Amino acid sequence: MSPKELYNVLNAVVPLYFSMLLAYSSIKHFKLFTADQCSGINRFVAIFAIPLLSFNFISRINPFHMHFLFLAADSLSKLFVLLLLLFWSHLFKNGSLDWSITLFSIATLPNTLVMGIPLLKSMYGDEQEDLMIQLVVMQSIIWYTVLLFLFEFRSARNSLMEKRSSNSVKEERGVSEEELVHVVVANYSLAENEIQRSQFVTKVSPELEEEEEDNEEKFPGIEELSKQQAGVCESSVQVFSREDEIMREEHEKSQIGRLSVLLILRLVCHKLIRNLNFYASVLGISWALISSRWNVKKPLMMENSITILSNAGLGMAMFSLGLFMAMQPSIIACGKRLAAYGMIIRFIAGPAFMALSSVLLGIRGTTLKVSIVQAALPQGIVPFVFAKEYDLHPEMLSTAVIFGMIVSLPVTILYYMALGS
């Protein structure tokens, strides 16, 4: 990397880090903002700044000239990581769905909008902005939806497991209450029939008793045979009741499974309805389709209104991240060991999977370099928001966001130098 190229990279990213450090110092050293004021700033960024920034970028692309091979490589790398983690969680004893979701977030969902666009433009030229925007569209519409589905599936699974654990007393006994009722009723009926038969024989005449005694003497195994027949009846009742119970349980499980999937899909749709970034991405790509197809431009008044707030979006997003960093008790909230694992996954494993997918699909040259460097960007903020909402390793994602921002600049510069300009 020449001094001029390094200067161009620093010229693009130093202002972003300045905004972040300014917010961090205003809390840690000068106490300029209260917790409520920080919450208000973060809310402004989430509701207005980031969605308008996304819309402004996405609405400028041409959807009819998208780099579909590049997007396919990105999707293939994410699918490969997801399937590998799900395979690990199902077939290995130390596998975990919880950690699979967390590791998927860290490995495949970088901060493309805030960090990727200015950084990759400064490294590989203005034409790479379209590639980053296309990734933003894919993340917002597809991959954040997949992540939400995984979180909701985990919540539904945990709820079902809690319900099953409440029936642990019955499971320890080995039979259900209905099965016990069937067996008890069958035994009672057999016993009652025996009593009625003995009473009837007693009432008929005493001679029948003598005849019965003679028959018993002639056939000494008749009592044992009767007992065996009664035992066979009881066991057959138990077998049939157990089969009925198994069939009923399988039917209930299939119904619960279908209802769970529908409920999860409904909850995911509800989450997406409240996600303004999703609206911004859909409206942005819709406008881009209309504009590219019929050459329709946004009215100047509308363009300027969006531009004023979207221009502030990038700086405000970094400022909000600095406030978040300052309000955390520790930059490395999850511990040094997990932080090290997270950095390895974010900055080594993620780019490695992306490089493999790109090479497999025949991507070469500058596009290959861009695909690898963008996979080494710092952790995205949206996965941390989801992790905090669902209480799934939020300290791990918090460390990936904060510590990742600190180390991402030298790491991406190293990748840029290693791959060549």
Protein Blocks (a to p, Z undefined) as FASTA:
>chain_A
ZZklmmmmmmmmmmmmmmmmmmmmmmmmnopacfklmmmmmmmmmmmmmmmmmmmmmmmp
cfklccfklmmmmmmmmmmmmmmmmmmmmmpmkbcfklmmmmmmmmmmccfklmmmmmmm
mmnojklmmmmmmmmmmmmmmmmmmmmmmmmmmmmmmmmmmmmmmmmmmmmnopafklmm
mmmmmmmmmmmmmmmmmmmmmmmpmklmmmmmmmmmmmmmlmmmmmmmmmmmmmmmmmmm
mmmmmmmmmmmmmmmmmmmmmmmmmmmmmmmmmmmklmmmmmmmmmmmmmmmnopacdfk
lmmmmmmmmmmmmmmmmmmmmmmmmmpmbfblnojklmmmmmmmmmmmmmmmmmmmmmmn
opahjllmmmmmmmmpccdfklmmmmmmnopaklmmmmmmmmmmmmmmmmmmmmmmmnoZ
Z
